[in-house]
Amino acid sequence: MSKKPRPYTGSYVAHICKKCGCMFIAEDYTKATAIPPTWRYCKSCCEKMGIDYNQQTPYRNRTPEERQKAKEKAERLKQAREIKNQNK
């Protein structure tokens, strides 16, 4: 199953890397609903983590399978936080 291409808005926007916090310029796929967007990794962080920089997608452009996986991960993190807070 191939992914739909991301909708490119025709403009660029400053992003903040969600790992190292640096600011970089990249294509605007979200119509800059959050300024500056923080959903993307910079190229150097992608290289370090072995992620394809061009395959990153904002949440709303994910496939249903990717969304379900993200929801499950968020739920596991929420449960881990609750357990950690109970043990304090």
Backbone as ProteinMPNN parsed JSONL, in Angstrom:
{"seq_chain_A": "MSKKPRPYTGSYVAHICKKCGCMFIAEDYTKATAIPPTWRYCKSCCEKMGIDYNQQTPYRNRTPEERQKAKEKAERLKQAREIKNQNK", "coords_chain_A": {"N_chain_A": [[0.84, -1.167, 0.0], [0.716, 2.106, -0.973], [1.672, 5.349, 0.151], [-0.311, 8.352, 0.282], [0.658, 11.287, -1.468], [2.014, 14.033, 0.365], [0.201, 17.041, 0.96], [1.454, 19.791, -0.505], [1.746, 23.143, 0.294], [2.86, 25.133, -1.185], [4.54, 26.971, -0.069], [7.169, 27.965, 2.237], [8.218, 27.399, 5.627], [9.454, 28.256, 8.875], [10.656, 25.734, 10.97], [10.828, 24.018, 14.121], [13.094, 21.748, 15.35], [12.051, 18.685, 16.693], [13.71, 17.171, 18.267], [16.377, 18.279, 18.771], [15.861, 20.984, 18.96], [16.69, 22.992, 17.241], [16.255, 25.597, 14.747], [14.899, 25.472, 11.484], [14.38, 25.859, 7.927], [11.714, 24.672, 5.983], [9.469, 22.889, 3.747], [6.014, 23.795, 3.781], [3.575, 21.889, 5.048], [1.371, 21.945, 6.621], [-0.051, 24.236, 6.541], [0.915, 26.011, 8.314], [-0.296, 25.906, 10.966], [0.583, 25.874, 13.551], [2.866, 28.065, 14.751], [6.243, 28.454, 15.244], [6.062, 25.322, 13.441], [6.419, 22.163, 15.138], [6.612, 19.477, 14.527], [8.494, 18.067, 13.151], [11.732, 16.59, 12.405], [15.072, 17.909, 12.171], [17.463, 17.86, 9.398], [20.009, 16.92, 10.213], [19.461, 15.56, 12.627], [17.762, 13.584, 11.634], [19.562, 12.135, 10.054], [21.276, 11.141, 12.066], [19.494, 9.504, 13.452], [18.718, 7.746, 11.532], [16.479, 8.189, 9.957], [14.396, 8.849, 7.153], [14.482, 11.974, 5.939], [12.693, 13.209, 4.132], [10.378, 11.712, 4.323], [8.872, 12.32, 6.545], [5.816, 13.057, 8.157], [3.113, 15.238, 9.041], [0.738, 14.77, 11.745], [-1.967, 14.782, 10.795], [-1.72, 13.96, 8.173], [-1.149, 11.326, 8.177], [-1.485, 7.773, 7.553], [-4.366, 5.673, 8.271], [-3.399, 3.429, 9.69], [-0.948, 4.355, 10.681], [-1.868, 6.384, 12.342], [-3.301, 4.914, 14.261], [-1.22, 3.457, 15.406], [0.241, 5.566, 16.54], [-1.636, 6.503, 18.404], [-1.792, 4.29, 20.119], [0.824, 4.275, 21.108], [0.849, 6.742, 22.452], [-1.028, 6.197, 24.435], [0.301, 4.176, 25.884], [2.453, 5.687, 26.865], [1.053, 7.489, 28.467], [0.008, 5.772, 30.427], [2.419, 4.904, 31.555], [3.352, 7.308, 32.657], [1.38, 7.739, 34.599], [1.822, 5.557, 36.305], [4.415, 6.166, 37.137], [3.91, 8.565, 38.523], [2.32, 7.601, 40.612], [4.137, 6.162, 42.056], [5.658, 8.03, 43.334]], "CA_chain_A": [[0.0, 0.0, 0.0], [1.547, 3.302, -1.037], [1.154, 6.515, 0.861], [-0.703, 9.506, -0.504], [1.636, 12.366, -1.316], [1.626, 15.089, 1.291], [-0.235, 18.238, 0.235], [2.395, 20.906, -0.372], [0.984, 24.386, 0.19], [3.535, 26.056, -2.082], [5.357, 27.933, 0.664], [8.103, 27.429, 3.216], [7.998, 27.92, 6.966], [10.48, 27.868, 9.843], [10.275, 24.645, 11.864], [11.727, 23.743, 15.24], [13.344, 20.309, 15.426], [11.473, 18.158, 17.931], [14.726, 16.49, 19.065], [17.462, 19.151, 19.255], [15.355, 22.333, 19.179], [17.205, 23.996, 16.304], [15.252, 26.109, 13.812], [15.286, 25.274, 10.094], [13.351, 26.196, 6.942], [11.271, 23.505, 5.224], [8.183, 23.021, 3.081], [4.861, 23.928, 4.674], [2.552, 20.889, 4.752], [0.269, 22.072, 7.571], [-0.556, 25.606, 6.438], [1.471, 26.679, 9.491], [-1.293, 26.052, 12.019], [1.357, 26.188, 14.749], [4.035, 28.805, 14.28], [6.705, 27.567, 14.186], [5.677, 23.923, 13.661], [7.4, 21.353, 15.874], [6.332, 18.061, 14.282], [9.489, 17.543, 12.23], [13.134, 16.545, 12.796], [15.984, 18.553, 11.214], [18.192, 16.879, 8.588], [21.104, 16.273, 10.957], [18.87, 14.585, 13.563], [17.285, 12.453, 10.825], [20.731, 11.328, 9.693], [21.743, 10.459, 13.273], [18.519, 8.484, 13.862], [18.466, 6.843, 10.414], [15.135, 8.462, 9.435], [14.365, 9.555, 5.876], [14.005, 13.337, 6.186], [11.575, 13.553, 3.245], [9.2, 10.882, 4.582], [8.18, 12.756, 7.756], [4.488, 13.609, 7.874], [2.37, 15.697, 10.209], [-0.254, 13.794, 12.205], [-3.192, 14.683, 9.999], [-1.438, 13.355, 6.872], [-0.785, 9.931, 8.37], [-2.457, 6.761, 7.165], [-5.094, 5.188, 9.456], [-2.547, 2.524, 10.458], [0.015, 5.175, 11.408], [-2.593, 7.081, 13.407], [-3.603, 3.939, 15.308], [0.042, 3.173, 16.082], [0.56, 6.74, 17.354], [-2.565, 6.516, 19.531], [-1.379, 3.24, 21.045], [2.044, 4.733, 21.761], [0.467, 7.799, 23.386], [-1.702, 5.556, 25.563], [1.341, 3.525, 26.696], [3.182, 6.743, 27.57], [0.161, 8.017, 29.498], [-0.018, 4.787, 31.502], [3.726, 4.925, 32.215], [3.393, 8.519, 33.483], [0.51, 7.521, 35.759], [2.517, 4.634, 37.201], [5.53, 6.915, 37.716], [3.36, 9.501, 39.496], [1.823, 6.84, 41.758], [5.284, 5.676, 42.817], [6.356, 9.148, 43.99]], "C_chain_A": [[0.89, 1.236, 0.0], [0.859, 4.462, -0.343], [0.699, 7.575, -0.126], [0.395, 10.546, -0.387], [1.109, 13.435, -0.373], [1.194, 16.314, 0.496], [0.725, 19.393, 0.51], [1.644, 22.198, -0.631], [1.637, 25.414, -0.725], [4.399, 27.082, -1.368], [6.278, 27.198, 1.635], [7.845, 28.098, 4.562], [9.163, 27.472, 7.86], [9.9, 26.788, 10.751], [11.247, 24.609, 13.033], [11.855, 22.226, 15.343], [12.807, 19.782, 16.754], [12.468, 17.353, 18.761], [15.739, 17.475, 19.642], [17.03, 20.593, 19.461], [15.893, 23.391, 18.24], [16.086, 24.433, 15.349], [15.775, 25.919, 12.397], [14.094, 25.592, 9.194], [13.002, 24.939, 6.149], [9.909, 23.792, 4.597], [7.056, 23.076, 4.112], [3.785, 22.945, 4.239], [1.328, 21.04, 5.646], [-0.407, 23.43, 7.522], [-0.215, 26.378, 7.704], [0.428, 26.948, 10.562], [-0.639, 26.322, 13.365], [2.629, 26.875, 14.286], [5.037, 28.89, 15.407], [6.31, 26.118, 14.487], [6.794, 23.139, 14.344], [7.215, 19.863, 15.631], [7.444, 17.372, 13.517], [10.886, 17.532, 12.859], [13.977, 17.276, 11.751], [16.774, 17.466, 10.481], [19.291, 16.174, 9.375], [20.565, 15.254, 11.965], [18.347, 13.363, 12.812], [18.428, 11.539, 10.446], [21.216, 10.524, 10.886], [20.811, 9.312, 13.665], [18.214, 7.496, 12.741], [17.07, 6.989, 9.826], [15.266, 9.168, 8.098], [13.711, 10.916, 6.094], [12.751, 13.66, 5.378], [10.315, 12.743, 3.493], [8.447, 11.271, 5.847], [6.832, 13.361, 7.375], [3.854, 14.135, 9.142], [1.253, 14.711, 10.526], [-1.447, 13.669, 11.268], [-2.966, 14.109, 8.608], [-1.051, 11.887, 6.989], [-1.891, 9.007, 7.868], [-3.209, 6.315, 8.419], [-4.255, 4.247, 10.319], [-1.533, 3.31, 11.285], [-0.653, 5.924, 12.556], [-2.892, 6.139, 14.565], [-2.343, 3.621, 16.104], [0.431, 4.334, 16.999], [-0.354, 6.823, 18.576], [-2.171, 5.477, 20.581], [-0.12, 3.653, 21.805], [1.732, 5.801, 22.802], [-0.208, 7.21, 24.627], [-0.696, 4.857, 26.475], [2.128, 4.561, 27.496], [2.347, 7.327, 28.704], [0.12, 7.072, 30.696], [1.299, 4.777, 32.269], [3.856, 6.151, 33.118], [2.554, 8.346, 34.74], [1.183, 6.611, 36.775], [3.659, 5.357, 37.899], [5.033, 7.884, 38.787], [2.824, 8.804, 40.751], [2.965, 6.398, 42.662], [6.054, 6.786, 43.515], [5.979, 9.25, 45.433]], "O_chain_A": [[1.731, 1.392, 0.885], [-0.368, 4.534, -0.267], [1.241, 7.692, -1.225], [1.006, 10.682, 0.672], [-0.092, 13.703, -0.324], [1.775, 16.595, -0.552], [0.794, 19.903, 1.629], [0.98, 22.339, -1.658], [1.043, 26.452, -1.014], [4.939, 27.981, -2.013], [6.177, 25.986, 1.824], [7.325, 29.212, 4.631], [9.775, 26.431, 7.619], [8.778, 26.919, 11.241], [12.363, 25.117, 12.935], [10.855, 21.511, 15.415], [13.072, 20.356, 17.81], [12.123, 16.893, 19.849], [15.946, 17.514, 20.855], [17.764, 21.363, 20.08], [15.591, 24.572, 18.409], [15.098, 23.721, 15.17], [16.949, 26.171, 12.126], [12.947, 25.594, 9.641], [13.894, 24.223, 5.696], [9.281, 24.811, 4.885], [7.147, 22.473, 5.181], [3.153, 23.127, 3.198], [0.339, 20.334, 5.451], [-1.245, 23.741, 8.369], [-0.948, 27.276, 8.118], [0.279, 28.082, 11.018], [-1.254, 26.94, 14.234], [3.388, 26.307, 13.501], [4.679, 29.382, 16.477], [6.231, 25.726, 15.652], [7.975, 23.426, 14.145], [7.628, 19.057, 16.464], [7.339, 16.173, 13.256], [11.192, 18.349, 13.728], [13.635, 17.264, 10.569], [16.762, 16.302, 10.881], [19.487, 14.968, 9.225], [21.159, 14.189, 12.135], [18.473, 12.237, 13.292], [18.299, 10.316, 10.503], [21.536, 9.344, 10.743], [21.264, 8.275, 14.15], [17.521, 6.504, 12.971], [16.53, 6.038, 9.261], [16.155, 10.002, 7.925], [12.521, 10.996, 6.4], [11.842, 14.315, 5.887], [9.27, 13.058, 2.923], [7.467, 10.611, 6.195], [6.726, 14.09, 6.389], [4.03, 13.55, 10.211], [0.866, 13.909, 9.676], [-1.89, 12.557, 10.978], [-3.937, 13.798, 7.918], [-0.665, 11.27, 5.997], [-3.056, 9.391, 7.769], [-2.735, 6.555, 9.529], [-4.379, 4.258, 11.543], [-1.281, 2.981, 12.444], [-0.062, 6.078, 13.625], [-2.752, 6.522, 15.727], [-2.387, 3.527, 17.331], [0.899, 4.109, 18.115], [0.101, 7.173, 19.666], [-2.212, 5.748, 21.781], [-0.009, 3.409, 23.006], [2.279, 5.778, 23.904], [0.021, 7.679, 25.742], [-0.816, 4.929, 27.698], [2.434, 4.342, 28.668], [2.871, 7.624, 29.777], [0.189, 7.513, 31.843], [1.303, 4.655, 33.494], [4.403, 6.057, 34.216], [2.966, 8.758, 35.825], [1.12, 6.868, 37.978], [3.86, 5.193, 39.102], [5.656, 8.016, 39.84], [2.875, 9.375, 41.841], [2.798, 6.273, 43.875], [7.019, 6.504, 44.226], [6.469, 10.131, 46.139]]}, "name": "protein", "num_of_chains": 1, "seq": "MSKKPRPYTGSYVAHICKKCGCMFIAEDYTKATAIPPTWRYCKSCCEKMGIDYNQQTPYRNRTPEERQKAKEKAERLKQAREIKNQNK"}
